[in-house]
């Protein structure tokens, strides 16, 4: 019979055994985390405070920023604390929560990105019907469906993964609890539940990708027919940042979950997991803000008000 013990905790992968390098890792990740939080908070506050940003596009962007904040908060703080404490342990419940939150936020983010592509399609290809189609009720429904989809996948993946039997090594070859790395630790022969969950997740991601692809094919074909170069540039400038974000997020997530996992930790695996969990939340606000005149204008307006109030107090 197979000896099996109740797993109470897992061990996450360390970058190095050097205490000095662990401190460097903690400081670097803390800076990245703080930058991501501040960037996304700024977008959330701007889209709430500025009346000009009360449009469907910025409504979705606000939820995307909130999801990015939650996604990076589910993984990076634990890695920072482990580096400071020179430990690599994470409790069983902590690992379950990490898997659930990462899948919840990732699944919801894919839904939000799909809704944003649909919003751009209506705005550029059917501008006369935009206000009727993208009403407040429709926007709220699209966001709710995105959150619900992420929640369902979070439950499926976490329940499917932790219903398996873990035996032997508890060392996860990853910076956080990730489904592919956890599956390498199971002694269960059959992974029916998680395999079905992954299959459903792949279908969901592929469907979203097809919807996004069709939307952008229609958008670009319509934009190329615009009579003036200025209108074409405006259409491309609002869509290209979103396309970059979608491509980066879906590509890295697909590679991380669909590629065969190795028995030993490898640099590509670490980079891929970090890329879809850390890089998008940090770069998304930058990508959107650099191309959005409305965001930059709203930020300048807020900063000017703050500066003027300070001068008046003096």
N, C-alpha and C positions, 0 to 999 in steps of 0.2 A: 504494500500500500504506500501511497505517496505521503510523505511527511508534510504537513501544512500548518503554519502558525498564523495567528490573527495579526494582520499588519496594522500597527498603531501609528507609524510614521514612514515617510519616504525621505530619501536623501537626494537633494538637487545637485546638479553639477557645479563645480567650482571652476573659475577661470584659471586660478593658480593657487599654489600652496603658500606663496609669499605673502606675509602680512602687509608689507608695503604696497604691493600691487593690488591686494584686496582693498586697501584704503583708497587707492587711486580709482579702482573700479567703482567703489561706493560713491566717491565724489563726482565722477563722470556721469554715472547714472542718475545721481541726485540732480545735477545740473540739467540733464536732458528731461528729467521728469518735471522739474519746476518750469522749464521753458514751455513744455507741452501744456501743462496746466494753465499757465498764464495766457498763452496764446489762445487756447480754446475758451477760457473764461472771457477774454476780451471780445471774441466773436459773439458769444452768448449774450453778453451785456449790451453790445452795440446793436444786435438785432432785436433786442427787447426795448432799448431806450430810444432808438431813432425811428420815427414814424415812417420814414422813407424806406426802411428795410422791412416793413411789415408786408412782405410779398411772399408768395409760395416758395420761391427759390431760396430766400433767406430763412424762411420757416424750416425748410428741410436742412439747410446748412446749420442752423442752431441745434437741431437734434443730432446731426452728424458730429458736431463739436462735443456735445454731451456724451455721445457714445465713445468718442475718442478718449475723452477724459477718463471714463469708466474702464475702458480697455487697458490703457496704460497703467491705471491704478490697480488693476487686478494682478499684475505681474511684477512691475518694477520695484515697488516699495519692499516686498518680501526679499527680493534679490539684494537690495541695498542693506536691509537689516541683517541678512545673513553674512554679507561681506564685513560689516562693522563688527558683528559678534564672532566672526571667524568660525561660523558654523554653516552647515548645509542642510539642516533638517527642516521638514515641513510636516505638520500633523496630517493624519488621514483625512479629517474633516476639512482642514485647510486646503488640501489637494483637491478634494471633491468640489469645494467652493470655487477654487481657481479654474478648474475645468469648466464648471457650469457658467461662470461669468465670462470667460474668454469666448466660449461658443455662443452664449447669449448676445454679447456685444458684436461679435463678428457676423453672426447671422442677421442681426438687426441692421448692421451697417450695410450689408449687401442689399437689403430691402430698401433702405433709405437712398442708396446710390442709384438703384433702379428707378425709384420715384423721382429723383432729381433729373434723370435722363428723360423720363416721360414729361416732366415739367418743361424742359428745354425744347422737346419735340413739339409740344402744343404751342409754346411761345413763338417758335420760329416758323413752323410749318402751318399752323392754324391760328394765327394771331387774332383774328376777328372773333374766335370762339374761346379765347384764353380765359377770360373772366368767368364765363359760364361753366367751362369744363373744370378749371382749377379753382373751384370754390373752396371756402374755408372748410366746409364739411368733407369734401373729397380729400383735401390735404390731411386732415385729422384722421380720416379712415385709412389712408395710405401709411401714415406713421404707425397707427395701431396695428395694422397687418404686419408691418415690419417688426415691431416689438414682439408681437404674438409669435411670429415665425421663429425669431431668435430664441424666445422662451421655450418653445416646443423642442427645438434642436438642442438647447442647453439641457433640458430634462432627458431627452433621448440619449445624448452622448454621455452625460455623466452617469445616468442610471445603467446604461449598457456597459460602460467601462468598469464601473466599480461593483457590478454584479458578478464580475469574473473573479476567479480565485488567484490570489497573489502568493507566490512562494519563492523561496530562494532570495536572490538579491533584491534590495529595495532601492538601489541607486538609479535614479532617473537620469539618462544622458541628455539632459536639457536644462535650461535656465529656469523653467517653470513647469508645472504639471501640464503636460500636453498628451493628448490621446495616443498618437503614434508611439511616443516614448513609453507610455504606461503599458501598452499592449505587449511590449517586449518583455515585461516583467511577469506576465500572467502564466500560470501553468494550465489554464483551461485549454482544452484541445479545440473546442468549437467556440467561435465568436459570433454566433448568429445575430444576437441583438445589436451589437455594435456594427456588424457588417451591413445589416439592414439600415441602421441609422446613417452610416456613411453613404450608402447607395441613395437614400432619400436626400441627404445633404448635397451630393453631387448633382442629382437631378434638379434640386432647387437652385444651386449655383449656376448650372448650365442654362436653366430657364431664364434666370435673371440676366445672364450674359447675353443670351439671344435677344431678349427685350432691349437691352442697352445697345447691342450691335445694330439691330433694326432701326432703333431711334436715331442713332448717329448716321447711319447710311441715309436716312430720309433728311436729317438735318443738313448734312454736307451737300447733298444733291440739291436741296432747296436753296441753300446759301450761295452756291455757285451760280444760280440763276438770278441773283439780285443784280439790278442794273448798275449799282455804284460800288466802287471798291470799299468805301467807308462802311456800308451796311454789311458787306462780306466780312470785313475785318472785325466788326463788332460781334457778328454771329460766331466767328471762330474763337474770338477772345473769351467769350462766355462759356464755350463748350470744351475747349482744349484742356483747361485745368481740371475739369471734372473727368475728362477722358483719361488723363494722366493718373489721377487718384484711383479711378476704377481699375485700370490696367495693373497698376502696382499692387493694389490690395488683393485682387482676385488671383493674379499670377503667383505671387508669393504664397498666398494661402493654399492654393491648389498644389503647388510643389511641396509645401510642408506636410500636407495631409495625404497626398496620393503617392509620393515617392516611397520606395521601400526603405525602411529604417535600418541602420547598421547596428551591429552589436556593440560597437565602440563609438564614443563621441567623435564627431567630425566637425571641422570648421564650417563646411557648407550647411549642415543641419542647424548649427547654432545661429549662423547668419540669417538663414531663412526664417527661423522662429522669431528672431529679434526684429527682422524686417517687417513682418506683418503685424507684430504686436507692439513695437516701439516706434519705428520710423514713421508709419502713416499718421499716428496721432500728433507727432511733432511737426511733420512737413505739410499736412493738409491745410492748416490755417495759413501758412506762408504761401502755398500755391494759390489758394483762393484770394487772399488779400492782395497779392502782387498784381493780379489781373482785374480786380474789382475796384472801379473808381468809387462806387457807392460806399464800400467798406472803408477805403482810405479817407473819403470825404467825411464820413461819420466819425472816424477816429480823430481826425484833425479838429472837427467841431467840438468833440468832447474835451480834447486837450486844451483847446482855446478857452472853453468855459472854465476849466479848472485853473488855468493860468490867470485868467481875468479875475476870478474870485480871490485868488491869492494876492494879486496886486491891490485889489480893493481893501482887503483886510490890513495890508500894510499902510 
